[in-house]
Amino acid sequence: MNAMKWATQWMGKHKWKLIASMILNVFGVVLMTYEPYIFKDIVDEVLMPMQFDKLIPMLIKAFAVGISFVTIRYFVSILAEQASQEAVRNLKSALFRKLMGQTSEFYRLNKGGDLINKCSGDVEMIAHFLNWILPHAVECVFMLIFALTVFMSINWQYTLILLAVTPFTAIVASKLSKTVRPAFREAREQLSALNTVVQENIGGNRVVKAFVREDYEMDKFQAENQRYKELNIRATFLWLKYGPIIESISSLLTVVNLTVGGILVCSNKITLGELTLFLSLAWALNEPMNMMGMIVNNIQRFFASVEKIQDLYYTGTRISSPEIDKSPETVQGGIEFRDVSLNYDNTKVLKHINLSIRPGETVGIMGPTGSGKTSLINLISRFVDVSEGKVLIDGVDVRDYNLQKLRGSIGMTMQDVFLFSDTLESNIAYGVPDAPMEVIEQAAKAADVSSFVKDMAEGYDTIIGERGTGLSGGQKQRISLARALAVDAPILILDDTTSAVDMETEQYIQEQLREWPTKATTIIIAQRVSSVMHADKIVIIEKGQITEEGSHRELMQNPNGYYYKTCMLQHGGIEKGGEA
């Protein structure tokens, strides 16, 4: 599908507005080329024969034509703008939906700044093309056609002499097209790199300050910024290299027009009024040639932007809902990993995992950093898909679930806590926007959020800074837990949820979870023994494999096991099978 057709399809039912604006534009050009005819008649029929009785009607006609032209141009601009903005709205929505459906691997391979630039700057370039460049291109084409028609009807020899200059412009424009397009594409790619630096520094501001790396980051930004400037200047110079040539050809046309026209008037081949018409309509040849370089330049930028957007839009996602939804009506929460293996970049992260979790059971997962714990739970919600084997919920492969139903059945906290720049209430109720206040307060109490909310002046209406700026790590973790609890889903996954809270708060949260009204299937990933020791079952994962499985009491019978050693290291004196 060509770029033009692809861009206009996003207008949907508003495409008629663009078509209407193009048609009106043609009528506008007709009026522009007709007005000089009136001036010709004024010279030949009024001024030359001194018959001033015809002057007023002709001036009224010229005024009416001018008013009509201005009115048409107004509606051309309005219709083109409405159509282009509809296309931008639909395209941005489609791109955002595409981004929402992508996997974590996609975001690992694509820079955030580049994605933002595609969804903003490149889309706006399409709007600029549809509401400005395209109307001007149509105007220039028909302006040239109508002007030539008028000229040929008066004196074809005169017209051919003027036309002898135009092929040079076409040659220059063609050369410009081949040279400028790659230069502007490189400049836009550099803008993406620049945006990425800015985005990383906004998100990692604390890290930059903590390690006193402001100067380093400033130098990095300046280097990227300097390169962006140089690429833009290079692209501009490439365009300017040909611009003066086009301007010179246009000026030559004016000189030829005056010289040839004067000779023809003196030899009585054309009238003075017809010479006036040629001179008045000379802009109809000059303007398209003057605009040609700029239009070609912008068309190349449009093509470059469409290519980049299409690269994003047609990027497939390996994880999607199945054509036939086989998920049960009600999810009970039974989970089974059946001979599951997972590969990342040809590295086996999980190896032949077999694990069964009953509905309502609490399972703790421990293991060294990088052993595959988070990768294991990511398989349940299909953030990634298995390389081998199956993950089943209530006996149904998760790949046969509708994605929304699957993920809607899981309440989850993540290692990297993300909070939105919104009220505390909205963050807790993120998964259930219509949740009543009592549900939010119940979840907040269980996660021990209520203990610090009372100290906030606005309470639950307090606006949280972007990514939780201004909150401690423990406070962010507790808000994240409250958000997961508020969903009240049959499956609850807690990934390192209490690592940043003190032992007393952790104990309180564990007690609240045990007393939570809905007995969800709960998976707790933790580094602390105290976080999992009361679980029905504890699973140890090392190097992508399950090396131990059992209750706290059972695992403490193995002095050579990871769990026993970790427990002794953290608590030193816990009696085998005893309580913390």
N, C-alpha and C positions, 0 to 999 in steps of 0.2 A: 504494500500500500504506500503510495507516494506521500511525502510529508504534508502537502497541502490538503489532500483528502483526509489524512489521518487527523490533522489539527481541526478541520471544520466539523468532523463527525461529533466532536464533543459539544457542539452547540445544540444538538438534539432538535427539538421542535422549534427552536429559535433560529435555525439556519435561514429561514425565510427572511429574517431581518437583514442578514448580510447580503442575501441575493437582492432584496429590495433596495438596500443602500447602493449596491453596484449599479442597478438599473437607474436609480435616481441620479447617480453620479454621471451616467452617460447623458441623461437629459441636461444636467448641469453643464457638461462640456459643449452640448449643442448650443445652449444659450451663450456660452463664452465665445464660441466661434461665430454666432449670429450677430452679436453686438457690433463688431467691426463693420459688418455689412451696413448697419444703420449709419455709421460714420462715413462710409463710402458714399452712401446716397446723399448725406448732408453736403459733402464736398461737391459731388457731381450735379445734384438737382437743386441745391439751395445756394451754396456759395458761388459756384462758377457762373450760373445763369442769373444770380442775384434775385431769386424768387423766395423771399423770406416768409411768404405765407405758409410754406410747407415746414418751416423750422419747428414750430411749437409741437405739431403732431409727432414729428420724428423724435424730438427730445422726450416727449411723454412715452413714446414707444421704448426708447433707450432706458428711461427710468424704470418702466415696468419690467423690462428684461433684467435689469440689475437687481430689482427687488425679488423677482422670481428666482434668480440665481442664488442670492443670499439665503432665501427660504429653503431651497433644495439642499444647499450645503449644510444647513443646520440639521435637517432630518437625516442626511447622509451620515453625519458625525454621530448623532444620537443612536441611530439604528446599528451602526457598526460597533459602537461602544457597548451597547446592550448585548449584542450577539457575542462579542469577544469576551465580555465578562462572564457570560453564561458558560462559555467554553472553558474559561479559566477555573470557574467554580467546580464544574463537573470533573475536569482533569485533576485538579488538586485533591478532590474527594477520592477519585479513583486511585491516585498515587498513594494517598494516606492509607486507604484500605489495603493496597498492595503491601505497604510497609508493615501494617498491623498483622498481615498474614505470613510474614517472613520468620524464619528460624533464627536462633541465636548465632548460628554459623554465618548467616548472611550478614548480620551486623558486625561480626568479627572480621569479615573480609572487606566490608565497605566502610569508608570513613564517614562519620556523622556530618562533617562539614560539606562533603560532596553530595550527600543525600539531601541536605537542607537546601543547597544551591540548586539542585535539580527541581525540587518542589517549589522553589520561590523564583529565583532569578531566571531560570530557563523557561518556566511557565509564563512569567511576565513577558519574556521575549516573544512568545507566541501571541499574547494579547496585543503587543505592540505591532506585530506583523498584521494581525487581522483588522485592527481598528485604525491603523495609520498607513503602513507600508502598502498593503494590498489596495486600499482605495486610491492611493496616489499612483500606484502602478497602472491600475485600470484607467485612471484619469489621463495619465501620460500617453497611454496607447491610443485611446480614442481621440485625444487632443491632436495627436499626430495624424491620425486617419482623417479626421474632419478637416483639419487645416490643409492637408494635401488635396483633399477633394475640392475645397474652395479654390485653392491655388490653380489646380489643373483646369477647373472650369473657366478661369480667366485667361491664363496664358501658360500653356504646357511647357514651352521652351524655358520660360522664366523659372518655372517650378523645377525642372530637371537640373538647371544650373545650381539652384539652392540644394537640391538633393545630392548633388555630387560630393558635398562635404560630409554628409551623414555616415557613410560607411566607415570612416575613420573612427568615429565614436564607438560604433559596434565592435570594432577590432580592439580598441582600448578597453572597453567594458569586459570583453571576453577574457583578456589577459588579466584584468583586475580580479575577476571571479576566481580564477585558478590560484592566484597568489594570496588573496586576502583570507579566504575561508579557513585554511589550516592555521593561520596566525591567530584569528579570533577564537578558534576552538582551543588552542593552547592557552590563550589568555583566560578563558573561562575555566579550564581545568586548574589553572594556578589559583583562581579565585576560590575554588573548592578547597585547595590546600590551605589557603589563608584562613578561610572560615573554620577549618578543622583546628588550627592553632588557637584561634579565639575561643572556640567551644571547649577545648581541653583545658584552657586556662581558667575559664569561668567555672567549669565543673571541679577542677583540681586546685582551686585557689588556696585552700588551706595547706595542701601539700607544698605548693610553691613557697608560701610564706614560711612554713615550718622548716624548710631546708634552705631558706634564704636564697632562692633561685630566681628572684624577680629580674635581675639584670640578664641572666641567661635566657629567660623566656622573652624578655624584651628584645634581645639581640636576635633570637630565633624569629620573632614576629617581624622585626625590621628586615631581616634577610628575605623572608617570604613576601613581605610587602614591597620591597625593592624589586624583586623579580616580577611581581605582578605589574608594577609600574613600567618596567622595561618592556615587558611583553605587550602591554597596551600601547606604549609609544611606538614600538616596532610595527604593530598592526596599523596604527594610525599613519606612520610614515609610508608604509606600503600603499595605503590608500591615497595619501597626498602625492605620492610619486606619479600617479596617473591623473589625479584631480586637475592639476594645472593644464594638462594636455586637453582634457575634455572642455575646460573653460576656454582655452585658446581656440578650439574648434568652434565653440559657440560664438565667440567674438568675431571670428572670421566670417561666420554666416551673416552677421549684421553688416559687415563691410561689403560683402558680396551683394546683399539685399539692396543697399543704398546705391551701389555703383550700377548694377544691372537695371534696377528700377528706374534710376534717373535717365539712363540711356534710352530705355523703352518709352518713357514719357516724352522725351525730347523728339523721338522719332514717331510719335503718335501711335505706338503699338498698344499702349494701355493709357487709360485716363489718369488724371491726378487722383481721383477718388479711388481707383483701383490700386494705385501706388500706396495710398493711405491705408487701404485694406491690407496690402502685403506687409507694410511696416507695422500696422496694428496687430497683425496675426503672427509677426515674426517670433514673438514669445512662445507661440504654440509649437514652434520647432526648437527654439532655444531651451524652453523649460524642460521638455522631456530629456534633452541631452544633458542639461545641468543636473537634473534629478537622477539620471541614469546611474551615475557612480554611487550616489548615496543609497539608491534603491537596491542596486546589486550588492553593496556592502551589507545592508540590513537583511537581504534575502539569504546571504551566506550565513549570517549569524542565526537566522531563523532555522535554516537547515541543521546547523551545528547543534542548536538547542533541542530540536525535535529528535535528532539522533540520540542525544544523551538521555532524554526523557523516555524514549522507546526502549533504550537499554534497561532502564529501571522497570518500566511497565511490563515488558515481556520477560522479565526475570521470573522463572517459575519457582514455585515453592514445593518442596518435597513432602510437606506435611499439610494435609487438608482433610476435610470431612469426606467419608466414603459416599459413593453414589447411593448405596442402600444402607440406611441406618439400622444397625442390629442391636442397639443399646436397649437394655431393659427399661421398663416404665419407671421403676423406682430403683435407685442404686442403694444397695445394702452396705457396700464397702469392703467386700472380700477381695484380696489382692493376691495374685500369684505371678511370680517370675519363673518362667519355664525355660531352662537352659538358655538364658539370656547372655548375649555378648554384644559389646558396643565398641566400634572403632572410631577414632578421631584422627584424620590425616594419616591413615595407615598405621596408627598406634592403637593397640587393643587396650581400652580403658577398663572394660569389664569382661570377665572370662567365665562363661558357663555358670551364670548365677541361677540357683534354684532356691526359691524362698516362697513360703506360703504364709499369708496373714489372714486370720479369720475376721469377719465383720465385728467391729467394736473392740478389737484387740489393740493394745498399745505396744509398739515395737520400738526399741531404741537401736540406733545404728552408730557405731563408733569405728574408729580406724585412723591411721596416720593421715596427715595432710596429703592430698593428691591420690588417695587410695581409690577414689571413685564413688564416694558416698553421695555427693550431690548429683553426679551423673546418673546414679541409680534412681533417685526420686524424680529426676527430669523425664525419665521414661514413662512414669505413671501419667503425667499430664501431657505427654507428647511434645515437650519442648524439643526433644530429639526422638528419633525412632530407633528401634533395635537394629543391629546389624545381623544378628542371628537370634532365633528363639522367639518367644512371645511374652508379652505382659498382658495379663487378663484381670479384669475387674468383674466380679460376680460371674466368672466363667466365660466372659466375652472379651475377645481381643480388643485392646484399646483402639486399634486401627479401624475397628468396625463401629466405633462410637461416633456420633456427631460431636465435633470438636467443642462446640459451645456447651452441650450437655455434659461432656466429659469434664471440662475444666470448671463448669459451674457446680460440679459435684465435689470439688476439692477446695478446701480452704488452705492457703499456703503462706508461710513466711519464708523469706529468702535471706541468704547470707548478706548480700549487698542490699541493705534496706533502702528503698526508694519511697520518698514521700512527696506529694504534690504540693505546689504552692497554692494552698487553699486552707479552709478552716480545719481545725482539728476534727470537728464533727464530720465534715465531708471526707476526710482521709479515712476515718474509721468505717464510715458507711459506704466506702468506695465500691465494694462488691454488691451492696444492697442499697441503692440510692434512696429507696422509699422506706427504709427502716425507721420505725418509730423511735423516739428518743430513749425510751426505756431499754430497747435492745442495745442501742449504742452505749448507754450507761452500764448495762450488765456486762458487755464485752470489755469496756474500759475498766470496770472493777476487777474482772478476772485477770486482766493483763497488768493490773496495778498502775494503770494510767491515771485513774482518779486521784492517786496520791499526790501527783504534781499539777493536775488540772486546777485544783482549788487555789493554787498560788498564782494562776494566770488571771490577769485583770478581766479578760473577755471570756474566760472559761472555755467551753467547747466552741465558741465562736472566734477563738484566737486564730489569726492567720499564721500558718507555718511557712517559713521561708523556703525557697526552692531547695529541694532535696533535704529538707529538715534543718536548714541553717538555723543556728541558735539553740538547737537541742543537743543534749548529750547523746552518746552512742546508746546508752541504756534506755533513755527515753524514746529514742527512735525505734529501738527493738520492741519496746512495749506497745507502742502505737501500731507497729506492724502486726504484732500478735493480736491486738484488739481487732484489727481489720480482718484478720483471718477468722477469728471467733465469731464476728458479727454475721458472717455468711451462713454459719450454722450448717455446714455441709457434712455429708456422711463420711468424708475422708478429710483428715486434718494432717498437714505436713508441716513440721517445724524444723527448719534448717538453721541450726546454730542460733536459736532464738534468744537465749539468755546468757550468751557469752559475755556481754558487756554490763550485766547487772550484778549486784552484790549477792552473796550467798543467801542472806535473809530474804531478799526480794524474790530470788529464784525459788526458794522453798515455798513462799506464799503463792507464787504463780502455779507451782506444781499442785499444791493443795486445791487451788481454784479449778484447775483443769480436771482433777479427779472428781470434783463435785459438779462439773459442768452438766446441765440438764440433758443434753443430747450426747449419748455415748458414741462418739465417732471413732472410726478406725484411725488411730493416731500413730504417725511415724515421727520419731524425734531423732534428729541428727545432732550430735553434740560431741564436745571434747571432754566435758566434765562427766565423771562417773555419777555425780550426784544428780545429773539431769536425766539419767536413764535407768538408774538402779531399781526404781520401782516399776519399771515396764514389765509387761507379761513375758516379753522375750527380748533378748539383746542379741544383736548380730554384729560381728566384727568383720570388717572388710579390710584386707591388706593386699596391695598390688592388684586390685581388680577382682579379687576372689574372696569368697566367704571362708574364713579360717576358723571361726568359732560361732556357736549359736546356742542359746540357752538362757535361763533366768540368771539373775545376779548370783543366787546361791550356787547354781550349777557351774557357772563360769569361774567362781572363786575356788573351785576344786582343782583348777589347772594352774599351778604356780608358774608354768612356762608360757602361759598364754598372754596375749596383748592386754586383755581386760584386767587380769590379776595384777600385772606389772603396773598398769596405769593407775589402778585403784590404790595400790600400795604407795606409788609415787605421790599421788594427790592427797591421800588421807593417812597413809602410813600405818595407822593403828586399827583400821577396820577389821573386825574379827571376821573370819571366813563365814560367809552366809549371814553376817550381821547387818545391822542398820547403820546408815550414815549418821 
